[in-house]
Amino acid sequence: MAKTQTFGDKSKKVKDTSLNVKVIKGYRTDKGTTKYVTRFVKVADVAQVDKIDISK
């Protein structure tokens, strides 16, 4: 039985051009301590990093 997909077919797939960015946001608790929220977010361009909003 022959393979239906060759290695050449696999390499022609469209690559995702978006970037994975780790966003770290610090916030103060009611006690006055600082806690951090971290998220991985996909962005299309590096200029969009300033516009990312994550919440607790």
C-alpha positions as CSV (number, residue, x, y, z in Angstrom):
1,M,0.0,0.0,0.0
2,A,1.5,3.3,-1.1
3,K,1.6,6.5,1.0
4,T,-0.8,9.2,-0.1
5,Q,1.3,12.1,1.2
6,T,5.0,12.6,0.5
7,F,7.5,14.6,2.4
8,G,7.4,17.3,-0.2
9,D,3.7,17.7,0.3
10,K,4.2,18.2,4.0
11,S,6.8,20.9,3.6
12,K,4.5,23.1,1.4
13,K,2.1,23.9,4.2
14,V,1.5,27.5,4.9
15,K,3.4,28.8,7.9
16,D,1.8,30.9,10.6
17,T,3.3,34.4,10.5
18,S,2.0,35.5,13.9
19,L,4.3,35.8,16.9
20,N,3.9,34.3,20.3
21,V,4.5,36.9,23.0
22,K,4.6,36.4,26.8
23,V,2.8,39.2,28.5
24,I,3.4,39.8,32.2
25,K,1.1,42.2,34.0
26,G,1.6,43.3,37.6
27,Y,-1.1,44.4,39.9
28,R,-1.6,45.3,43.6
29,T,-3.7,43.3,45.9
30,D,-5.9,44.6,48.7
31,K,-3.1,43.8,51.2
32,G,-0.6,45.9,49.2
33,T,1.4,43.1,47.8
34,T,2.2,42.8,44.1
35,K,1.1,39.8,42.1
36,Y,1.7,39.0,38.4
37,V,-0.4,37.5,35.7
38,T,1.4,35.9,32.8
39,R,-0.2,34.9,29.4
40,F,1.1,33.8,26.1
41,V,-0.7,35.8,23.3
42,K,-0.4,35.6,19.5
43,V,0.1,38.9,17.7
44,A,0.4,39.6,14.1
45,D,3.0,42.4,14.5
46,V,5.4,43.5,17.2
47,A,3.8,47.0,17.2
48,Q,0.6,45.5,18.6
49,V,2.3,44.5,21.8
50,D,1.5,47.8,23.5
51,K,-2.2,47.3,22.7
52,I,-2.6,44.0,24.5
53,D,-4.9,44.0,27.5
54,I,-5.0,41.0,29.9
55,S,-7.0,41.0,33.1
56,K,-6.8,38.9,36.3
